[in-house]
Amino acid sequence: MIALFALAVGVLLGLWLDPTVPEWAQPYLPIAVVAALDALFGGIRARLDGKFDAKVFVVSFVSNVVIAALIVWLGDELGVGAQLSTAVVVVFGIRIFGNAAAIRRHLFKA
């Protein structure tokens, strides 16, 4: 219940304040969101499997975002930013869909 309340407050603050992303951070934001979604779906899966640990979730969340941003930054420095961004999205996408399938199997027994 607290999480839903915090989510609602965050959405309302975002709509009210209308924040803008600095131009230097714009290439990293989509990758960070995908990395965060991977951690979120992994946390949901762990919760349903009875293996959830808040410390592991937080470390996974932060490390996924930081590592993904570093990979994209490195790609930009090497001149292959688009290719590495695509690779990061593909890897996290596979993990997200794998976790979503496990969640579906757990919830619907299918």
C-alpha positions as CSV (number, residue, x, y, z in Angstrom):
1,M,0.0,0.0,0.0
2,I,2.9,2.4,0.8
3,A,4.4,1.7,-2.6
4,L,1.2,2.5,-4.4
5,F,0.9,5.7,-2.5
6,A,4.5,6.7,-3.2
7,L,3.9,5.9,-6.9
8,A,0.8,8.1,-7.0
9,V,2.6,10.9,-5.2
10,G,5.5,10.6,-7.6
11,V,3.3,10.7,-10.7
12,L,1.4,13.7,-9.4
13,L,4.6,15.6,-8.6
14,G,6.0,14.8,-12.0
15,L,2.9,16.1,-13.7
16,W,2.8,19.2,-11.5
17,L,6.5,20.1,-11.6
18,D,7.0,19.1,-15.3
19,P,10.7,18.2,-14.9
20,T,13.0,18.3,-17.9
21,V,15.9,16.0,-18.5
22,P,19.3,17.8,-19.1
23,E,20.5,17.4,-22.7
24,W,23.6,15.5,-21.6
25,A,21.5,12.8,-19.8
26,Q,19.0,12.3,-22.6
27,P,20.8,9.4,-24.3
28,Y,21.1,7.5,-21.0
29,L,17.5,7.9,-19.7
30,P,15.8,5.3,-21.9
31,I,18.6,2.8,-21.1
32,A,18.3,3.5,-17.4
33,V,14.5,3.0,-17.6
34,V,14.9,-0.4,-19.3
35,A,17.6,-1.4,-16.7
36,A,15.3,-0.3,-13.9
37,L,12.4,-2.3,-15.4
38,D,14.6,-5.4,-15.5
39,A,15.3,-5.0,-11.7
40,L,11.6,-4.4,-11.0
41,F,10.4,-7.5,-12.9
42,G,13.2,-9.5,-11.2
43,G,12.0,-8.3,-7.8
44,I,8.4,-9.2,-8.6
45,R,9.5,-12.6,-9.7
46,A,11.6,-13.1,-6.6
47,R,8.7,-12.0,-4.4
48,L,6.3,-14.5,-6.1
49,D,9.0,-17.3,-5.7
50,G,9.4,-16.4,-2.0
51,K,13.0,-15.4,-2.4
52,F,12.7,-11.6,-2.3
53,D,15.4,-9.7,-0.4
54,A,15.2,-5.9,-0.3
55,K,18.9,-5.5,-0.1
56,V,19.5,-7.6,-3.2
57,F,16.7,-5.7,-5.0
58,V,18.2,-2.3,-4.2
59,V,21.7,-3.4,-5.2
60,S,20.4,-5.0,-8.4
61,F,18.3,-1.9,-9.2
62,V,21.2,0.6,-8.8
63,S,23.9,-1.6,-10.4
64,N,21.7,-2.3,-13.4
65,V,21.2,1.4,-14.0
66,V,24.8,2.3,-13.4
67,I,26.3,-0.5,-15.5
68,A,23.8,0.2,-18.4
69,A,24.7,3.9,-18.3
70,L,28.4,3.2,-18.3
71,I,28.1,0.8,-21.3
72,V,26.2,3.5,-23.3
73,W,28.7,6.1,-22.2
74,L,31.6,3.9,-23.3
75,G,29.8,3.3,-26.6
76,D,29.5,7.1,-27.1
77,E,33.2,7.5,-26.3
78,L,34.2,4.8,-28.8
79,G,31.8,6.1,-31.5
80,V,29.5,3.1,-31.4
81,G,26.9,4.4,-29.0
82,A,23.9,3.3,-31.0
83,Q,25.1,-0.3,-31.3
84,L,25.9,-0.6,-27.6
85,S,22.6,1.0,-26.7
86,T,20.8,-1.5,-28.9
87,A,22.8,-4.4,-27.3
88,V,21.8,-3.2,-23.8
89,V,18.2,-2.9,-24.7
90,V,18.2,-6.4,-26.3
91,V,19.8,-8.0,-23.2
92,F,17.5,-6.3,-20.7
93,G,14.6,-7.0,-23.0
94,I,15.3,-10.7,-23.0
95,R,15.6,-10.7,-19.2
96,I,12.4,-8.7,-18.8
97,F,10.4,-11.1,-21.0
98,G,11.9,-14.1,-19.2
99,N,10.9,-12.6,-15.8
100,A,7.4,-11.7,-17.2
101,A,7.0,-15.3,-18.4
102,A,7.9,-16.6,-15.0
103,I,5.5,-14.2,-13.3
104,R,2.8,-15.3,-15.7
105,R,3.4,-19.0,-15.0
106,H,3.3,-18.3,-11.3
107,L,0.1,-16.3,-11.4
108,F,-1.9,-18.3,-13.9
109,K,-0.2,-21.7,-13.4
110,A,0.3,-21.8,-17.2
